[in-house]
Amino acid sequence: MPVDTSDFRNGIRFMLENEPVELTYFQHVKPGKGGAFVRSKVRYLRSGRNVEKTFRAGERFPDAPIEMRKMQYLY
């Protein structure tokens, strides 16, 4: 199911530039002149780097195929 910029919440994961990312911060901005946009900070899950990105309102991104499992380490 595609992720729309109106669905953004902190911690949501989606694909960006063929890489899985996690949204760490977002702010919806509607200036007086021009179209609305979303200012955000994303963390690339494979490399761990943090990047600031700006998206137009209404952009869609594919869902990240990430599987979460609860695990326990037995030492």
C-alpha positions as CSV (number, residue, x, y, z in Angstrom):
1,M,0.0,0.0,0.0
2,P,1.6,3.3,-1.0
3,V,2.5,5.9,1.6
4,D,1.2,9.4,0.9
5,T,2.7,12.6,2.4
6,S,-0.6,13.1,4.3
7,D,0.0,9.7,6.0
8,F,3.4,10.8,7.4
9,R,4.0,10.0,11.1
10,N,7.2,9.8,13.0
11,G,8.6,6.3,12.6
12,I,6.9,5.4,9.4
13,R,9.0,3.4,6.9
14,F,8.9,3.6,3.1
15,M,11.1,3.3,0.0
16,L,12.9,6.4,-1.2
17,E,15.3,6.2,-4.2
18,N,15.1,2.4,-4.0
19,E,16.3,2.4,-0.4
20,P,14.3,1.8,2.8
21,V,14.1,4.9,5.0
22,E,12.5,5.8,8.3
23,L,10.9,9.2,8.9
24,T,12.3,10.7,12.0
25,Y,10.7,14.2,11.8
26,F,8.3,16.0,9.5
27,Q,6.6,19.4,9.3
28,H,3.8,20.2,6.9
29,V,4.3,23.7,5.5
30,K,1.7,25.8,3.6
31,P,3.2,29.0,2.5
32,G,1.1,32.0,1.4
33,K,2.3,31.8,-2.1
34,G,2.9,28.5,-3.9
35,G,1.9,24.9,-3.1
36,A,2.2,23.1,0.2
37,F,5.2,20.9,0.9
38,V,6.5,18.6,3.7
39,R,9.9,19.3,5.2
40,S,11.3,16.1,6.8
41,K,14.3,14.3,8.1
42,V,14.7,10.7,7.1
43,R,17.2,8.0,8.2
44,Y,18.4,5.4,5.6
45,L,18.1,2.0,7.3
46,R,20.9,0.3,5.5
47,S,23.6,3.0,5.9
48,G,22.2,4.8,9.0
49,R,22.8,8.3,7.5
50,N,20.3,11.1,8.3
51,V,19.2,13.4,5.5
52,E,16.8,16.4,5.3
53,K,14.4,16.1,2.4
54,T,11.5,18.2,1.1
55,F,8.5,16.6,-0.6
56,R,5.6,18.1,-2.4
57,A,2.2,17.6,-0.8
58,G,0.4,14.6,-2.3
59,E,3.5,12.7,-3.3
60,R,3.3,8.9,-3.0
61,F,6.0,6.4,-2.1
62,P,6.0,2.6,-2.1
63,D,5.8,0.8,1.2
64,A,9.1,-0.7,2.5
65,P,9.1,-4.5,2.6
66,I,10.4,-4.7,6.2
67,E,9.7,-7.5,8.6
68,M,9.8,-6.8,12.3
69,R,10.4,-9.7,14.7
70,K,10.7,-9.7,18.4
71,M,13.8,-11.6,19.4
72,Q,15.7,-12.5,22.5
73,Y,19.4,-13.0,22.8
74,L,20.5,-16.0,24.9
75,Y,24.0,-15.7,26.1
